[in-house]
Structures are given as structure tokens and as C-alpha cells.
Amino acid sequence: MKKNTPLFRLLLVAYLSLAAAGCGGDSGSGENPGGNNPPGDPPGDGNPGGDPALPGSQSKGLVFVAQTPNPRGTSDIGTHTATFGNSLPSMQSAPRGGSLFFLQSDGTLRDLLDEALKNGCDAGGNAICNENGAFTLDDRGLLVNGYVVRRPIVHWDADRVLFSMTFGTVPAQHEPLAPADAKWQLYEIAGLDPDDTPLLTKVAGQPGFNNVDGVYGSNDNEIFFISDRTVT
């Protein structure tokens, strides 16, 4: 597989997110279930369910993005999966209809974005609400409610995920390629445990431009990202 293909990049993001989701697990105590074997003990299954590359870890699962294929075909020039020129929020550059998924370690597949949008309607506060969820077709089969997500990063504590997202559709052919206020912005979904209620919130304090490729810093007050904000 060529390393410049969109599929390779998505698989790489998924692998990195899996590794991050496994960090910070219980190192075990007593008989050391789920932890490393103490020095001098015989080799054994001291890390069931964990990542052998991350001693003492306990993986929650895999966070990944589902992306609508680009109508241009194999070329990704000028799209959000391109190496360059990838910050445009138009429907041509970033086809709507994707979502953010969570494959739990027990095999359960959850549409995190869809859950969070619906849960937000009851939660109130800063939670973002869309009672239709992440995907809606009208009676003609046209997409009237769609999102696109890119490059999720799981927090060090494996309790929330940071990603960039844009949304909105245009009503008909020959309309502008994106809603006037469409921008890539940073969002978080908190609540990744099976019994949690995932909620979607927008990262506060970010500029009103296209903001992408967010990553967590070394403490809860830091998020680093790329923006096309004009330098003045």
C-alpha cells in the first residue's frame, strides 16, 4: 500500500488512536491481574487485554473515522485527505456523511458522534444537540444533515477524544459548494466507558477559522492545532 494514500493515513490515525486509548491503564496489584509480572516471576499472561508494547496498559478499544468517498475518484488533491491544501470545508473537498466510531474491546461498535449529538438534546449546557443524529436523508434520498470528521486523538486519560469537524449541506445543485459559515473547528466527545453518556462540545477559545490536526499537550489546559488564521 502506498504511504500517500488516504486509506494508509486513516489506518495510521486509527493505530495511533488505539495506542493512546490503551495508555494509563491499571498496572495491577496483589496477584497482578492486568499488570506486568514482577521481576523474578515466571513469564505469564500478566497483561490480559492490554497492548504488549505498553506494559501495564488496558485497551478500551479503537477510535476511527468513517469517511464518504470523494466524488473525484482516486485523486485527493485539494481534499481534506490531501497532503497539502487540505483545510477547505466545502462539500467537494470534504464530502459529508461520515462519522466518528468507537470499536470497544468487547467487540461493540458505537457511532460516537451520532450518540453524542442525540444525547446533547437532553443534557443541555454546552453540549451540542442534533435530534436527527449524524446523518439524515430527505424523502428524495438527498443528504440534508451530514458531518465530516478528521484525525481523532484520544486524551492521555482515555476518557475523551479530540477531533476536527465540519458540517452542513447545500440545498440543491448549482448552490455554493459549502454553507457560508462552514469551517473546520475543534470538538471533543467525553464519555468513552461503556456506561458513560457521550457528549459533544466545541473547544472554547479557538479562532473562527479552519482549525485542524489538534493534539493534547502535557496537561489539560493545552491543545495544539493548525489554523489558517491570517497573521496580522
C-alpha positions in Angstrom: 0.0 0.0 0.0 1.4 3.4 -0.9 2.1 5.6 2.1 0.5 8.6 0.4 -3.0 7.1 0.0 -5.9 8.3 2.1 -6.5 4.7 3.4 -3.0 4.4 4.7 -3.3 7.7 6.5 -6.6 6.7 8.1 -5.2 3.4 9.2 -2.2 5.2 10.7 -4.5 7.5 12.6 -6.6 4.6 13.8 -3.5 2.8 15.1 -2.2 5.8 16.9 -5.6 6.4 18.5 -5.7 2.8 19.6 -2.3 3.2 21.3 -3.4 6.3 23.0 -6.6 4.7 24.2 -4.6 2.0 25.8 -2.4 4.3 27.9 -2.9 4.9 31.6 -4.4 1.5 32.4 -4.3 -0.2 35.8 -0.9 -1.6 36.4 -2.4 -4.2 38.7 -1.8 -5.2 42.4 -1.9 -8.3 44.5 -1.9 -11.2 42.1 -1.2 -8.5 39.5 -4.2 -9.1 37.2 -3.9 -6.9 34.1 -0.4 -5.7 35.1 3.2 -6.7 34.4 4.8 -9.7 36.1 7.0 -8.6 38.9 10.8 -9.0 38.5 11.8 -12.6 39.1 8.3 -14.1 38.4 8.0 -16.6 35.5 6.6 -15.3 32.2 2.8 -15.4 32.1 -0.3 -13.6 31.0 0.4 -10.6 33.2 -1.3 -8.2 30.8 -4.5 -9.7 29.5 -6.4 -7.4 27.2 -3.5 -4.9 27.1 -1.1 -3.9 24.5 2.2 -5.8 24.7 4.0 -2.7 23.6 2.5 -0.7 26.5 3.3 -2.7 29.7 0.5 -2.4 32.3 -2.0 -1.0 29.8 -5.6 -2.0 29.3 -7.0 -1.1 25.9 -10.6 0.3 25.8 -10.8 -0.2 22.0 -10.2 1.6 18.8 -11.4 5.1 17.7 -11.6 5.7 14.0 -13.3 7.8 11.3 -15.6 6.7 8.6 -15.3 8.9 5.5 -17.6 9.3 2.5 -15.6 8.6 -0.7 -14.5 11.6 -2.7 -16.5 12.0 -5.9 -13.3 12.9 -7.8 -12.2 9.3 -7.6 -8.7 8.3 -6.7 -7.2 11.8 -6.7 -7.2 13.6 -3.3 -5.7 16.9 -4.5 -7.4 19.8 -2.7 -9.4 17.5 -0.4 -9.2 17.1 3.4 -7.2 13.8 3.0 -4.6 15.5 0.8 -1.1 16.2 1.9 -1.4 19.9 1.0 -4.4 22.2 0.6 -6.5 20.1 3.0 -8.2 22.7 5.1 -11.1 23.6 2.8 -14.6 22.9 4.3 -16.6 22.6 1.1 -18.7 19.6 0.3 -16.4 18.9 -2.7 -13.3 18.9 -0.6 -14.9 17.3 2.5 -17.8 15.1 1.4 -20.4 14.9 4.2 -21.9 11.7 5.6 -19.1 10.3 7.7 -18.9 9.9 11.5 -16.6 9.1 14.4 -16.8 5.4 15.6 -15.6 3.5 18.6 -14.9 -0.2 18.4 -14.9 -1.3 22.0 -12.6 -4.0 23.3 -15.6 -6.3 23.7 -16.4 -6.0 20.0 -19.3 -3.5 20.3 -19.3 -0.9 17.6 -20.6 2.5 18.6 -21.3 5.6 16.4 -19.9 8.1 19.0 -20.8 11.2 17.0 -24.4 10.1 16.5 -24.8 9.1 20.1 -23.3 12.4 21.4 -25.5 14.6 19.1 -28.7 12.9 20.3 -27.6 12.9 24.0 -26.9 16.6 23.9 -30.6 17.4 23.4 -31.3 16.1 27.0 -28.0 17.2 28.6 -28.2 21.0 27.9 -25.4 23.2 28.9 -22.5 23.4 26.4 -23.4 20.0 24.9 -24.2 20.2 21.2 -27.6 18.8 20.2 -29.0 17.4 16.9 -32.0 15.2 17.4 -31.5 13.7 13.9 -28.0 12.5 14.8 -25.1 12.5 12.4 -26.9 11.5 9.2 -30.3 12.4 7.6 -31.8 11.8 4.1 -34.9 13.6 2.9 -37.8 11.9 1.1 -35.9 12.3 -2.2 -32.9 10.4 -0.8 -30.7 13.6 -0.6 -28.4 14.2 2.3 -29.8 17.1 4.3 -27.9 16.6 7.5 -24.3 15.4 7.3 -20.9 15.7 9.1 -17.3 15.0 8.3 -14.7 14.2 10.9 -10.9 14.1 10.7 -7.9 12.9 12.7 -9.2 11.9 16.1 -6.8 12.0 19.0 -7.6 10.2 22.3 -6.7 12.0 25.5 -3.9 10.6 27.7 -6.5 9.6 30.3 -8.5 7.7 27.6 -11.7 9.4 28.7 -12.3 11.8 25.8 -11.4 12.3 22.1 -10.4 15.5 20.3 -11.1 15.9 16.6 -11.8 18.5 13.9 -15.2 18.5 12.2 -17.3 20.5 9.8 -20.9 20.0 8.7 -23.8 21.5 6.8 -25.1 20.7 3.3 -26.3 22.8 0.4 -30.0 22.6 -0.7 -29.7 22.0 -4.4 -27.4 21.7 -7.4 -25.6 24.9 -8.6 -25.6 26.2 -5.0 -22.3 27.2 -3.3 -20.1 24.2 -2.5 -20.4 24.9 1.2 -22.7 26.7 3.6 -21.5 30.3 4.1 -20.5 29.6 7.8 -18.8 26.2 7.2 -15.4 25.9 9.0 -13.3 23.1 10.3 -13.4 23.5 14.1 -12.2 21.5 17.0 -14.5 19.4 19.1 -14.4 16.9 22.0 -16.5 13.9 22.9 -16.2 12.9 26.5 -17.5 9.7 27.9 -15.8 6.6 26.4 -16.6 4.0 29.0 -19.5 1.5 28.2 -21.7 3.0 30.9 -21.0 6.6 30.0 -23.2 9.0 28.1 -21.0 10.6 25.4 -21.5 14.3 24.9 -20.1 16.6 22.2 -18.7 20.0 23.0 -16.9 22.6 21.0 -13.4 23.6 22.1 -13.6 27.1 23.6 -11.3 29.9 22.7 -10.3 28.8 19.2 -10.3 31.3 16.3 -13.1 31.4 13.8 -11.0 30.0 11.0 -10.3 26.5 9.8 -8.6 24.7 12.7 -7.3 21.1 12.2 -4.9 18.5 13.5 -5.5 19.1 17.2 -3.4 17.2 19.7 -3.4 17.3 23.5 -0.5 18.8 25.4 1.0 17.5 28.6 -1.7 18.9 30.8 -5.5 19.5 30.5 -5.0 23.2 29.6 -3.1 22.6 26.4 -4.4 21.8 22.9 -2.1 22.4 19.9 -3.6 22.7 16.4 -3.0 24.1 12.9 -5.1 27.1 11.7 -5.4 29.1 8.5 -5.9 32.2 10.6 -4.5 35.3 8.9 -1.3 36.6 10.6 -1.5 40.3 11.2 
